[in-house]
Amino acid sequence: MKPLIAPAATLYADQIKTILDAYGIESVSIDNAGTGYQVSDVLTVSGDGSGAVVTVETVGGSGEITAVSIDNAGTGYTTATIDASEVGNGDAELSVTINGDADLITALESFDAQPANADARLLQTLQNVLQTHALTAGQQSVIEAAIESIQGA
């Protein structure tokens, strides 16, 4: 009998990876506006993702940062920091909020609500029961019939 756990586990693992890959910078807070900055200065984004670009959008009379623009939210971030030391007077401090931090479970629940994905989860669960529990021959037949029914649906 072909194991069913691998396809279902792969389906969910792929979905989790897709969700995590979509994490990017949601917002930037200006904790210390600094001085000497100019509009369009590019601020360095570091973290475990890639591609994020944040620029200075507006400045005050002393070059203090009053607004930034997220030109590219990037992908794959679970943590990120902004280094403003390479432009302006280098004294601004900014913090980053990553989108998706609280959304993984919601996204998986939405993914799981789709009938094909719910079937995959059910198949995985039934296969786990076959592999991990001591069943009587009759119990095993009931589980196998359920598996066949789902596969035929």
Rosetta blueprint (number, residue, H / E / L):
1 M L
2 K L
3 P L
4 L L
5 I H
6 A H
7 P H
8 A H
9 A H
10 T H
11 L H
12 Y H
13 A H
14 D H
15 Q H
16 I H
17 K H
18 T H
19 I H
20 L H
21 D H
22 A L
23 Y L
24 G L
25 I E
26 E E
27 S E
28 V E
29 S E
30 I E
31 D E
32 N E
33 A L
34 G L
35 T L
36 G L
37 Y L
38 Q L
39 V L
40 S L
41 D L
42 V E
43 L E
44 T E
45 V E
46 S E
47 G E
48 D L
49 G L
50 S E
51 G L
52 A L
53 V E
54 V E
55 T E
56 V E
57 E E
58 T E
59 V E
60 G L
61 G L
62 S L
63 G L
64 E L
65 I E
66 T E
67 A E
68 V E
69 S E
70 I E
71 D E
72 N E
73 A L
74 G L
75 T E
76 G L
77 Y L
78 T L
79 T L
80 A E
81 T E
82 I E
83 D E
84 A L
85 S L
86 E L
87 V L
88 G L
89 N L
90 G L
91 D L
92 A L
93 E E
94 L E
95 S E
96 V E
97 T E
98 I E
99 N L
100 G L
101 D L
102 A L
103 D L
104 L H
105 I H
106 T H
107 A H
108 L H
109 E H
110 S H
111 F H
112 D H
113 A H
114 Q L
115 P H
116 A H
117 N H
118 A H
119 D H
120 A H
121 R H
122 L H
123 L H
124 Q H
125 T H
126 L H
127 Q H
128 N H
129 V H
130 L H
131 Q H
132 T H
133 H L
134 A L
135 L L
136 T L
137 A H
138 G H
139 Q H
140 Q H
141 S H
142 V H
143 I H
144 E H
145 A H
146 A H
147 I H
148 E H
149 S H
150 I H
151 Q H
152 G H
153 A L
